[in-house]
Amino acid sequence: MALRLVRVRVPLRTAHRSAHGTDAVRDSVLVCWTRPDGVEGWGECPTLAAPGYTTETTDRAWSGLVGELGPAAVMQGTWSANGLVAASAALSDAGLDASLRATGVSLVEHLGGVRRPLPTCAVVAGVGGPPGEAAAAAARAAAGGAAMVKVKVVPDSAAEVLRAVQEAVPGLPVAADANGSFVDGAALAELDGLGLAYLEQPLAAGTTWDDYAALCDALVTPVALDESLTSADAVRSATGAGAADVVSIKPARMGGVAAAALAVSAAAAHGVPAFVGGMFELGIGRAAAAAVATLAGCTLPTDLGPSERYVEVDVCAPVVTDGGGRLLVPDGAGIGRVPVAELLARFAVEEVVLGR
């Protein structure tokens, strides 16, 4: 087998601002796995430039794939993640995609999902901007068919921004994502009175299950965990401890789509609803994650939006929505998407081929 590793930088339509920082370009790594019979499969490593999002940075993922994981996969057929969770996930997903393409099976079918248009949650990522800016973005999302709006917030402006958004989209569920920016539960009292659909990752990822369970008991608002959930085992542990009312499933952070499917099952076993969260994937990663969102345990709108919401031009055929704003899961064998050669050449900044 052989691996082709391609690092791409694709301009975002608008800069993405959250509690973790600001990104104007999607700096991502694509992995192409070529089987001995020549069949190729693709995976994406959608890491971020700055540390702090419970995965390695893009620089670390790239160096790890080129110097550690990639050579091990080519020479031995196996590899150890060694802290490179998203890079390892991209390898796993690329290998799985190749296997499915060789047999003509779709990822949705392989995971046991049901192909259907997916209701979407539009994420408003305007941390630091005026409330009116977030409200206008939410109104546009609602007009486009979003089933829910989620607002990235920080403590000093969260309540004001959320009220503005709720006024702009009356009747539409509104959630908040704090990305772990609150210090303790006491500061959340004002948000708890807003009638939010859920409050995502209010406290830091290192917060104990006991502390999160206490917060779930104290708040009326459902508490969703995101950064705290780094594997299917973590989902099983958190939901079993009563530390989450909702879980966000991000395949790249859990070891790939197969591991993410196990995480959805783990949450469902404890009666906890799940949704597939986004990591600003390009079309390759977005297509794979969308297949996970077709699983029965994913009962809340997915954060995954169409390609055009994030980039003017994707690296592959764009992932799109229907006339009602619902995400259409790509069909065909594997993930249903491969990069377009000309676009890959346009956005590639580094490339390495390992193996034959």
VENBELBEL-V627854 format. One record per residue. N is the residue number from 0. BURIAL is b if it has 16 or more other C-alpha atoms within 10 Angstrom, else e. Layout:
BEGIN
N | BURIAL
N | BURIAL
END
This chain:
BEGIN
0 | b
1 | b
2 | b
3 | b
4 | b
5 | b
6 | b
7 | b
8 | b
9 | b
10 | b
11 | b
12 | e
13 | e
14 | e
15 | b
16 | b
17 | b
18 | b
19 | b
20 | e
21 | e
22 | b
23 | e
24 | b
25 | b
26 | b
27 | b
28 | b
29 | b
30 | b
31 | b
32 | b
33 | b
34 | b
35 | e
36 | e
37 | e
38 | e
39 | b
40 | b
41 | b
42 | b
43 | b
44 | b
45 | b
46 | b
47 | b
48 | b
49 | e
50 | e
51 | e
52 | b
53 | b
54 | b
55 | b
56 | b
57 | b
58 | b
59 | b
60 | b
61 | b
62 | e
63 | b
64 | b
65 | b
66 | e
67 | b
68 | b
69 | b
70 | b
71 | e
72 | b
73 | b
74 | e
75 | e
76 | e
77 | e
78 | b
79 | e
80 | b
81 | e
82 | e
83 | b
84 | b
85 | b
86 | b
87 | b
88 | b
89 | b
90 | b
91 | b
92 | b
93 | b
94 | b
95 | b
96 | b
97 | b
98 | b
99 | b
100 | b
101 | b
102 | e
103 | e
104 | b
105 | b
106 | b
107 | b
108 | e
109 | e
110 | b
111 | e
112 | b
113 | e
114 | b
115 | e
116 | b
117 | b
118 | b
119 | b
120 | b
121 | b
122 | b
123 | b
124 | b
125 | b
126 | b
127 | b
128 | e
129 | e
130 | b
131 | e
132 | e
133 | b
134 | b
135 | b
136 | b
137 | b
138 | b
139 | e
140 | b
141 | b
142 | e
143 | e
144 | b
145 | b
146 | b
147 | b
148 | b
149 | b
150 | b
151 | b
152 | b
153 | b
154 | e
155 | e
156 | e
157 | b
158 | b
159 | e
160 | b
161 | b
162 | e
163 | b
164 | b
165 | b
166 | e
167 | b
168 | b
169 | e
170 | e
171 | b
172 | b
173 | b
174 | b
175 | b
176 | b
177 | b
178 | b
179 | b
180 | b
181 | b
182 | e
183 | e
184 | b
185 | e
186 | e
187 | b
188 | e
189 | e
190 | b
191 | b
192 | e
193 | b
194 | e
195 | b
196 | b
197 | b
198 | b
199 | b
200 | b
201 | b
202 | b
203 | b
204 | b
205 | e
206 | e
207 | e
208 | b
209 | e
210 | e
211 | b
212 | b
213 | e
214 | b
215 | b
216 | e
217 | e
218 | b
219 | b
220 | b
221 | b
222 | b
223 | b
224 | b
225 | b
226 | b
227 | b
228 | b
229 | b
230 | b
231 | b
232 | e
233 | b
234 | b
235 | b
236 | b
237 | b
238 | b
239 | b
240 | e
241 | b
242 | b
243 | b
244 | b
245 | b
246 | b
247 | b
248 | b
249 | b
250 | b
251 | b
252 | b
253 | b
254 | b
255 | b
256 | b
257 | b
258 | b
259 | b
260 | b
261 | b
262 | b
263 | b
264 | b
265 | b
266 | b
267 | b
268 | e
269 | b
270 | e
271 | b
272 | b
273 | b
274 | b
275 | b
276 | b
277 | b
278 | b
279 | b
280 | b
281 | b
282 | b
283 | b
284 | b
285 | b
286 | b
287 | b
288 | b
289 | b
290 | b
291 | b
292 | b
293 | b
294 | b
295 | e
296 | b
297 | b
298 | b
299 | b
300 | b
301 | b
302 | b
303 | b
304 | b
305 | b
306 | b
307 | e
308 | e
309 | b
310 | b
311 | e
312 | b
313 | b
314 | b
315 | b
316 | b
317 | b
318 | b
319 | b
320 | b
321 | e
322 | e
323 | e
324 | b
325 | b
326 | b
327 | b
328 | b
329 | b
330 | b
331 | e
332 | b
333 | b
334 | b
335 | b
336 | b
337 | b
338 | b
339 | e
340 | e
341 | e
342 | b
343 | b
344 | e
345 | e
346 | b
347 | b
348 | e
349 | e
350 | e
351 | e
352 | e
353 | b
354 | e
355 | e
END
